[in-house]
């Protein structure tokens, strides 16, 4: 038999709102922790299970990478709202 490989890409959007946070620095640190833990969770899908799938098409992920991630702060004075993005790429394989 043979195998086909595909690169699948998607984006994860994070919206983080701090209502009772007193200062910018603490809110920023907490938002960065949320971003880091999200990256870790996505990357560990493969490490914990070895291979995700195969799905109903016979295709399974063998490698997941975070290609890019970032946070942006928004909101008005005294509001600490953060919007984050993870750009994820997975290498998938299908055996025939």
Backbone torsions as a table, in degrees:
resi	resn	phi	psi	omega
1	UNK	NA	-178.9	179.3
2	UNK	-141.0	172.6	-179.5
3	UNK	-129.1	148.8	170.3
4	UNK	-110.4	142.4	177.1
5	UNK	-118.8	140.6	179.7
6	UNK	-134.9	148.7	170.7
7	UNK	-103.2	119.6	177.9
8	UNK	-106.1	136.1	-178.8
9	UNK	-128.1	141.7	175.0
10	UNK	-153.4	170.8	-177.4
11	UNK	-124.1	138.1	174.2
12	UNK	-109.4	128.2	179.0
13	UNK	-107.2	132.7	177.8
14	UNK	-115.2	134.9	173.5
15	UNK	-124.8	120.5	-173.8
16	UNK	-123.7	124.7	-178.5
17	UNK	-121.2	127.5	176.2
18	UNK	-112.2	111.7	-176.2
19	UNK	-89.4	-35.0	-173.9
20	UNK	-115.6	21.6	179.9
21	UNK	-79.7	138.1	-174.2
22	UNK	-86.7	-30.3	-177.8
23	UNK	-138.6	159.2	-176.9
24	UNK	-62.3	-44.0	-175.1
25	UNK	-61.5	-44.0	179.1
26	UNK	-65.4	-43.1	178.4
27	UNK	-62.8	-42.3	179.1
28	UNK	-62.5	-44.5	179.0
29	UNK	-61.0	-43.6	179.1
30	UNK	-65.6	-39.6	178.5
31	UNK	-64.1	-39.0	177.1
32	UNK	-66.3	-34.1	175.6
33	UNK	-64.5	-43.4	178.0
34	UNK	-61.0	-43.7	178.6
35	UNK	-61.8	-46.8	-179.0
36	UNK	-62.8	-42.8	179.4
37	UNK	-67.6	-32.8	176.1
38	UNK	-66.6	-43.3	176.6
39	UNK	-59.7	-45.8	-179.5
40	UNK	-60.7	-44.1	-179.0
41	UNK	-63.1	-43.9	-179.7
42	UNK	-64.6	-46.1	-178.3
43	UNK	-67.0	-30.2	-178.0
44	UNK	-80.9	-1.9	173.8
45	UNK	-57.5	-40.5	-179.0
46	UNK	-80.2	-44.1	-175.0
47	UNK	-62.9	-34.0	-178.0
48	UNK	-79.0	-35.5	-174.1
49	UNK	-108.8	-8.4	-178.5
50	UNK	84.4	-57.4	178.2
51	UNK	-148.1	130.4	176.8
52	UNK	-88.0	123.4	-178.7
53	UNK	111.5	-162.2	-0.6
54	UNK	-71.9	152.4	179.1
55	UNK	-86.0	-167.2	-177.6
56	UNK	-66.7	-14.8	176.7
57	UNK	-95.4	-0.2	-178.7
58	UNK	83.0	14.6	-176.3
59	UNK	-108.1	135.8	179.5
60	UNK	-136.0	151.5	179.9
61	UNK	-82.6	134.3	177.3
62	UNK	-114.5	-12.1	178.4
63	UNK	-154.3	131.5	175.1
64	UNK	-124.2	133.7	178.4
65	UNK	-132.5	144.0	168.7
66	UNK	-87.4	113.3	-178.0
67	UNK	-79.7	-32.8	-178.9
68	UNK	-162.9	146.7	174.3
69	UNK	-150.2	150.3	176.9
70	UNK	-162.1	163.5	175.9
71	UNK	-123.1	146.1	172.8
72	UNK	-130.9	136.9	-179.0
73	UNK	-93.5	143.5	178.4
74	UNK	-146.4	-168.5	-179.0
75	UNK	95.3	169.5	-179.6
76	UNK	-89.3	-166.8	-179.4
77	UNK	-63.0	123.2	-178.9
78	UNK	83.5	-1.6	176.2
79	UNK	-107.0	130.0	-178.4
80	UNK	-117.0	89.2	179.8
81	UNK	-109.8	132.5	-178.4
82	UNK	-123.6	142.5	176.2
83	UNK	-125.4	124.8	-177.9
84	UNK	-124.3	157.4	179.0
85	UNK	-136.6	140.0	170.4
86	UNK	-118.9	124.4	174.4
87	UNK	-100.4	114.1	-170.0
88	UNK	-112.3	142.7	175.4
89	UNK	-130.7	134.2	178.3
90	UNK	-122.7	137.4	172.0
91	UNK	-94.4	120.7	-178.5
92	UNK	-114.6	156.7	-177.4
93	UNK	-135.4	143.8	175.2
94	UNK	-133.0	125.0	179.4
95	UNK	-91.9	142.6	175.9
96	UNK	-121.2	NA	NA
